[in-house]
């Protein structure tokens, strides 16, 4: 009996009638609320909704072809104006319905209908993507790609950026992720943890996961002595070279794969907002962000959700300040452009990724990898257990459920693998705790003549938004749209927060002047490099030239350990009360790595072997009782080094795709996932 009822309510014509009824109800509600709207009967409301649907079907494709490129930059405003136009035209056509010849009345009526539609659909638990929207995507992909039916399964990898396994388990336990909970309870999926390398951040992790090689990436940002420049691993000008150095052509997505919203491509042919391939003409850059806004409902819904998320951020910040939630960032870091960046990451990028993945699914692509950055963005600024961050996990879970339900209509079977590239650890920042930045502290340990420079802000949200705008600029055919994107891009770049005491380098003989020392931050990982020495300095050289530095850093209560290379003893890890000699695992005094995981020494040995390893590698303290450390940049949820849940990501995988043994390092995830794909293609798994 229950099975019969479930089947009945999922029938397309039944769902169509329900959704149509909701749309009529939304129209009636708005007509009653707006004085300038005249409607003579409920039957007229039914006719109006039908006429609007016909107008959308006939006129929208023509108008959107001309105007929708601008919708990308206005986050759907142009599309909303077109929605208003459809309602206004309906008022001219349908007797008994008028908006007093006022276009703006029609505009607000269409926007209100969307808002009420969203509320009613949510209350009735109607997933609109399983009906009209999904069918639109399916028809579009069938027309464009003509996919062939096959029994060979594909895999979609869904990355939740910055989510540690313990935090995922807490979110599941508290009911934020019911779909994932049901997968685990049914036994269809298994949750497995893995451990990051020394650098627990996206560029190192995705290089390992997508290409099987993340060597020579010591942090998010580092000073390269060979080229005498600071390398930011999210820089779209540098990333193509980083990918070239780490790819052997057999990346995770090399065989008919798609990369969506990632830092690196995994050698995928099909890419969208993938930072490493923005300027690569050999890649197929999808125009799906335009197709997304060509859907009249998508535009209105996304803009309403976008505005709602900005309001939510303002409300959450006021609540946190009122209730003295600690730690908390100041207005400088949660004001300005930040609410817009957050809404872009939480709403726009998530919706674009899901829409594009549905297209990948219906076109029959063998694999896809997509990064969802909303949780990471909020956790950085609000904390890893923040209710707002958990709400994003709930939204992601709902969207993953949509993908899972769409598999039945795909031309091939699919497995969904949910994973993270790293976690986050929480705690007040180094500056909040001690009243000075790492750069300031290093300066105190130097002589007055020694200048210390640094960059203490990662700005991942700005970087992600820059990638989206760059993708538009590089691949948009409309010159006007390109120009508009460039102007928005300039404003984003201008908004990047640079410490007030940091001056731009002066030019001399065509080469930038560098300070004597760089102190760079990557979460709770600090990288100190001495620019006057062309090669990596040894412990003995540092002690001779700067005698207060090593001991001063190691003794500071905010620092867990420092790693340097000794000419006599090789790489050594120095803590406040002990030394670990990495070459022979010899320990003097207390083990400075005792709190940083069983593989900490192996990770550091590997980092020490990098040609671009800094002169001094600094890691903050970690307190296991409080489960906190401190970032060297102004982020209260952080990742980048060792200590806590930042090093504890996860893989939620189908039970029939096994994990054998311990997964240590991002490259191990590549070998696991690539093995799954190869086995499925060869018929060894199903």
N, C-alpha and C positions, 0 to 999 in steps of 0.2 A: 504493500500500500504506500509506504513512504517513498519507495523508489519511483513509483508511478507518479506521485505528486511532484517530486523533484524534476522528473523528466518533462512533465507538463509545463511547469513554470519556466523551464529553460528553452522551450520551443520558440523559434524566432518570431512567429506571428504573435504569440502571447506576449513576449517581451516588447515587441513593437507596439502593441496596444497599450501596455502599461506605460511605456515611455511617452507615447503620444498623449495619453491621458495626463501625465505629469506636465507635459508642455502646455496643454490646454489649461490646466489648473494654474500654472505659473502665469500664463497670460491673463486669466481672469483675476487673479490676486493683484497683479500690477495695475490692471484696468480699474479696479475698485480703489486702489490707493492713490491714483494719479487723477487730479481734477481735470486736466486738459485732455483726458482720454474719454471718448464717448463710445459706448458699446451697447447695442440695443438688446442683445440676448446671448445666452450661452451657446446657442447654435451658431451664431455669427462668430463667436470665439473659435469654434471648431473650424469654420471656413477660413478664418484669418490664419490660423496655424498651418493649414494645408497650403494656402496661397504663399505664405512665407517660405515653406519648404520647396514649393515649385520654383519660386523666384531664386532661391539659393541654388537649386540644381541647374537653372538655365543661365542666370546672369553671373553668379559667383566665379565660375572658372574664367570668364572673359575679363571681369574687373580685377580679379586677383592676379592674373598674369601681368597686369600693368602696375598694380599698386602693392601687392603683397611683399615684394622685397623690402619696402620701407617698414613693414610690420615687424621685421626682425629687430630693427633698431629701436622701434617705439614699443617693443614688447606687446604688439597686438593692437595698438591704438588705431592704426589705419583700418585694420580688420573690423574693429568695433564700429568705426564710422560706416563701413559698408553694411554691417548688421543693422545699424540704424536706418540706412538707406532702404534696405529690404522691408522694414516695418513701415517706413513712410510710403513706399510704393504700394504696399498692401492696403494702406489707408485710402489711397486713391482708387483702388480697384474694387474693394469690398464694400457694398452698401451697408450702412448700419455701424460702421467703424470709422472713426476719425481721430486725428491728433491735432485739431485746430490749425492745420496747415503749418505746423511747426516741426521742423526737422529735429530739433533738440529734444522735443517731447518723445519723438520716435526713438532717438538715440538712448535716452534714459529708460524708456520702456523696454528696449531690447536688452540693455544691460541688466535691468531689474529682473527680466524673465530668466536670464542666465543664472543670476544669483539665486532666485527662488527655485529654479530647476535643480541647481546643485544641492540646495538644502533638502528639497523633497526627495531627490534621488538618494541622498545620504541616509535620510530617515527610513526610507523603504529598502535600503541596502541594494539599490539597483546599480549595477556596474555598467555604465553607458558604453564603455569600450568593448563590451561583448556584443554590441548590437551594431548600430549604424556606423560608428567610428571604425570599429574593427573591420567591418565589411568593406568600407571605403579603402582602407589600407590594403586589404586582401585583393580587391579588384585592381588597384593600382599596381601592386607588385606582380600580379598575374599578367597584366598587360605589358609591363616593362620587361620582365625577366622570363616569362613563360616557363616556370619551374617544372621539372619532371618529378613525378612521384617516385620515391625510393624507400627501401626498408633500412637503409644505412643511417643510423642515428647520428645526430649532431650534438654539440655541446655549446651552451651559452654560459659564459663565465660572468657573473654579476658581482663586481667588487664594491663593497661598502668601505670607502676610504676611512681609515683611522679607527676602526672598531675592533677592540680587543675581545678575545674569546670570553673572558670573565664578564665583560660588559654586555656582550650578546646574551649570555646565559641569564643575566639579571633581567634584561629586557624581555626575554621569553617568559621567565618566571612571573613577571609582573603584568603579563598579558598584552604587551605592546606589539608582539609579532605572532599573531595567531596562525597565520599560514605556515610559517616555518615551524612553529610548535606542532602543528598537525602532521607535518612531514616527518618530524622526529618521532612523534608518538606512534605513527603508523608503521614506522620502520623503513619507509622509503628512502630516508636520508640518514646519514651519520655525521656527527660533529667531531672534527679532528683539529687539534691545535698544531701550530708549527712555530718555529722561532726565527726571528729576523737575524740579519747580520748586525755588525756593530752599528751601522747607520740605518736606523729604523725610520726611514722616510721614503716617499713615493718614488723618486728617481732611482734609488738603489734597489728597492723592492720590485718595481715594474721592469727594470732591466733584467733582473734575475728571473721573474715570473714569465715575462714575454719573450725573452731572448736567451735565457739560460746562462747569462754572463753579466755580472754586475761588478766586476773588478775595476779598480781605479775610480770608484765613486765613493770617496771617503765621507761625504756629507751632502747636504742640500746645496751648500755653497762652500767653496774653498779657494785658497790662493794657490795658483799654479806657478811654481818657480821657473819652469822651463819657458813658459810664454809670458811670464811677468804680468799676469792678469787674474782678476777674481773671476772664477767660473761659477755661474749660477746654473744649476742643473735643470732649471725650468725655462731658461732663456730660449725662445724659439729660433734665435739665430745660431745658438750653439748646439741645441738638441739634435739637429740632423747629423752633426759630426759625432756626437756621443752615440747615437743609434748605429751609425756606420761602423764605429769602432767595436761595438758590442754584438752586432748581428752577423751571423754566418749565412743568412738567407733562409734559414730553417726555423724561423720564429714560431711561436705557438699558433699564430693565425696565418701561416704562410700558404696553406692550401684552402683557397676560397673563403678566407676569414674576413671579419669586419671588426674594426676598432672604433669605439664610440666614446668620446670624452676622455681619452687616456693621455698620458704624458708621452709614451712610446707606442709604436704601432704593432709590434710583434710580427712584422713583415706582412701585415694585412694589405690586401689590394684595395679594399673598400674602407675609407676613413671618413670620420666627421669629428671636428674639433679635437683632433689628435695633434698635440703640440709639435712632435718631431717631424711631421709631414706637411706642415702648413704650406711650404713653398715647393713641394715635390710634385711636378706635373705628371709623373708616372702613376701616381695614385689616383683612384677615382674618388674625388671629394663629392660627397652627396649634397644635393640641394634640398635634403629632407627638412631642413629647418624652414625653408619656404613652403614646402608641401604641408608641414605641420600647421603653419598659420593660414594656409589656404582652406583649412577646415574652419568654417565659421564659428563652431562651438569651441574649438580649441583656443582660438584667439581670446574670446571673451572670458572663458574659464581661467586661462593662464594669467591674464591681466588681473582678474579678481583675486586669484590665489596669490599673485605677486604683491598686490597692495595689502592683502590680508597678512602676509608674512612680515612685511615692513611694520605694520601695526602691532603684530605679535611680538616682534623684537623690541619695539618701544615699550610695550606693556611689560614684557618679561624683565627688561632692564630696570624699569621703575620699581617693580615688585622686589627684585633682588636688592636694590638700594634701600628700599623702605624696610625690608626685613633683615638688613645687615648680613646678607649672605656673603661668606668669605671662602676663598679669595674672590675678588671681583676686579675687573678692569675699569679704568676710568673712561670718561666721555670721549677722550681723544682716540681711544681704540674701539669704542662701540658707537660712536657718533659719526658725523660726516657722511662719507659715502658707504660706510660699512653696512647699514641696513639694506642698501641697494645691492651690494655684493652678495650678502647673505640670501636675499630673495632670489637673485639670479642663480645661485648654487642650489638652493633648496627647491625652487619651483621650476624655473625655466630649464635648467640643465637636466633635472630629473625627468620632466615631461618630454623633452627632446630625446633623451636617451631611450625612454620606454617606447615612444612613438617609432623611433628608428629601429629598435630591436624587434618590434612587431613586424616592421617591413622586412627585416632580415629573416625573421622566422617564416613569413609567408613567401618569401622569394627562395627559401630552401638553402640558405647558406650553411656550410658545414659547421662553422664556429663563429662566435662573436665574443668580444670582451668589452665590457662597459664599466666605467668608473662612476660611482655615485658619490659626490663630494659633500652633500649637505650635512651629514652628521659631523664630519671632520671639521667643517667650517664653524658650526655652532659650538662644538666641544672645545675648540681652541679658545673661543672668546667667553663662553659661559660655563665651561666645566664638563667633564666627561660623563657626569651623572645628571646633567641639567635636564629638567622636564621637557624643555623645548627640543633638545637633542634627541630625546626618546620619542617625541612626537614625530620627528623625521623618520625614525626607524619604523614607526607604525605606518607611515605613508609608503615607505619603501616596501614593507611587507605586503601591503595591499597591491602595489604595482607588480610585485613578483607573483602574486596570486593571479593577476591578469595575464601575465605571460604564461603561467602554467596552464591556465584554462584555454588559452589560444592555441596550444600545441595540437589539440585535437583537429584543428582546421589546417594545420601545416602540411606541406607536401612530403615531409619526412618526420620520423619521431625525434624527440629532443630530450636531452638531459639538462637540467638546470643545476649549476654549481654556484653557490654563493660563497664568497671568500673575502678576506681583507688583506691589504698589503702590509699593514702594521696596526698596532693599537695606539692608544694614547695613555699617558700617565698624568695625573693631576697634581696641583700644588701652586702656591703663590710663587711668583717669579723671583729670580735672583735680585732684581732691582727692588721689588716690593719688600723682600726680607731684609736686605742689607743696605738699602739706600744708595746703591751704586750699581752700574752695569759691569759686566765682565771686562769690557774695554776700559772702564774707569779704574777697575781694580788692577788690571795689568799695568796701566799707566802709573799707578802708585808704586808698583814694584820696580819701575824703571827709573833711570836718572831723568832729570828735567830735560836734558837735551834729546832724549829718545822720544820720538813722536809715535803714538799708538793710534791707528785708525781701525775702523771696523764697521760692520753692518749687522745690526741686531734684530732686523725684522725680516721674516721670510715672506709674508704677504702672499700666501697660497691662493687666497680668494681673488686678489688682484691678478695673479698670474693666470688663473683659470678664465677670468673674464677677458683678459688680453688675448688668450688663445681663441675664444669665440669670435671676438672682433677681428682678429687677424685672419681667421678662416673666411669671414665675410669679405674682407679687403682683398684677399688673394684670389678668391674663387667666384666672386660676384661679378656678373657681366655688366651690370648697370653702373655707369660711371658716376651717376648721382649718388647711388647707394654707397659706392666705394668712398666717395668724398665724405658722406655723412658718417660712415663707420670710422674713418680716419679722425674726424673731429671728436667723436665719442672716445676713441682710443687715446687721444691726446689728454682728455680730461681724466681718464683712468690713470694714465702714467703720472700726471701731475698730482693726483691724490695719494700716491704712494708715500707712506710715512717714513721720512728720513730723520734720524736724530738731529736735533738742532745744533749739536756741537760737531757734527760731521760736515766738513767742507769738501766740495768737489775737488778732485785732484787737479793741480795746475799743470799746464803743458810746458814742456821744455824740449826743444829740438824734435818736435813731432811725437815724443813719447810721454805718457802720463807719469807725473811724479808720484812715487809711492811713499807712504809713511815708513818709518824704520821697522814697524811691527804691525801686523794685522791680527786683530782678535775678532774672529767671525763666529757667528752663532748658527746652530742648526738644532733647534729645540734645546735639549739639555746637554748637547754636545758642543764644546768649544774648540776652535781650531786656531792655534797661535803660530804664526809664521814670521820669520825674520827676513825681511826683503833684501838686506845687504849681503846675505850669504846665498850664493847661487845654488848650493847644494843643501840638503837637509842637515841641520846642525845636530851635533851629538850632545849628550848630557854633559860631557866634560867641557865642550865649547860654550854651552849655554851658561854653565856655572862660572866659567872664567869671565865671560863677557857681561853676564847679568846675574850676579850671585844671589840676588834675593828672589828671583822669579820662581824657580822650581819649588823651593821650600815654602815660599809664601803661598803658592797655589795649593800645594798638597795639604797645608795646615789649615786652610780656610774651611770653616764648618759647612759651607754651602757646596763644597767640592768633594766628591767621593774618591776620585783618583785622577792622576795624570799619567800619560804614557809618553816616554821619550826613548830614544835609541842611544845606548851607551856604546862607546867604541870598544870597551873592554868586555861588557857583559851582554851585548845585544839589546833587544827591546826589554825595557823594565817598566813595571807599573808601580807607581809610588802613591801611597796613601798617607794619612796623618800618622799612623802607627805601625806601618809595615811596608815591605817591598816584595813584589812578585817578579821573579826573573823568568821571563816567558820562554827563553831558550831551553831551560832544563827544569821548569816547573818548581824552582826552588823558592821558598818563602822565608823571609826574615821578619820576625814579629807577627803582627796580625795580617791576615790575608785581605788585601784591599779589594779583592773581587768577590768576597764571600757572599755579598748581597745581590750580585748581578747575574746570577744564573749559572748553571753547570757548564755552559759552553763559552762563557765570557772570555777565558784565556785563548781559546781557539779563534774566536772572532777577532780579538785584538792582534793576535799573531798574523792573521790574514791582512788586516788593515795596515799593520806595520810593513808588510811586503809591498804595498802600493808605492809606486814612484812618486805620487803626489801626496803621500802621508804628511801631515803638518809636522813642524818641528816639535810642537807640544800638543798632544791631544788631551782635552780636558772633559771629564764627565761629572755632572753634578752628583750630589749625594742622593741616596735612595733610602727612605725609611719604610721598611716592610710593615711595621705596626700601624702606621698612619696611611700606608700605601701612597706615598707622595714623594716627589722630588722637586726640582725647580728648573725652569727654563732660563736660558740666558737671553731670551727675547721675551717680549711682553705677550705671552700666551699662557693661560692658566690650565689649559689642556695641551699637552705637548708631546712631541716625538722627535726622534733624531739620533738618540744615543741608547745607552743601556739603563735598565732599571724599571721594574714594574710592568704594567700591562701594555706599554708601548711595544714591547718585544714579543707579545703573545697574540698574534693574529690567528685566524682560523680558516678552515675549509669545511663547508657544509656540502657534502657530496652524496650522490645516489649510492645506496648500499651495494649495488652491483658493480660500481667502480671502486675497487678496493684501494686502501692505503696500507702498504706494508712497511713497517719500521718507522723510525723517528724522522721527522722532517726538520732539518736544520739548515737555515739559509734559504734565500729566495730562489736560488737556482734549483733546489730540490723540488720546489713546487712546479717549476717548468718541466722537469723530467717526469714527474708524476702525471701532469696534465697532458703532456705530449704523448706519453705512453697510452693514456686513455684514448686519445683521438686515433692513434695508430691502430690500437686494438679494435676499436669500433669499425674502422675502415676495412680492416682485415677479417672482420667477422668473428673475432675472438671474444667479444662482449656484446651485450645487447641491452 
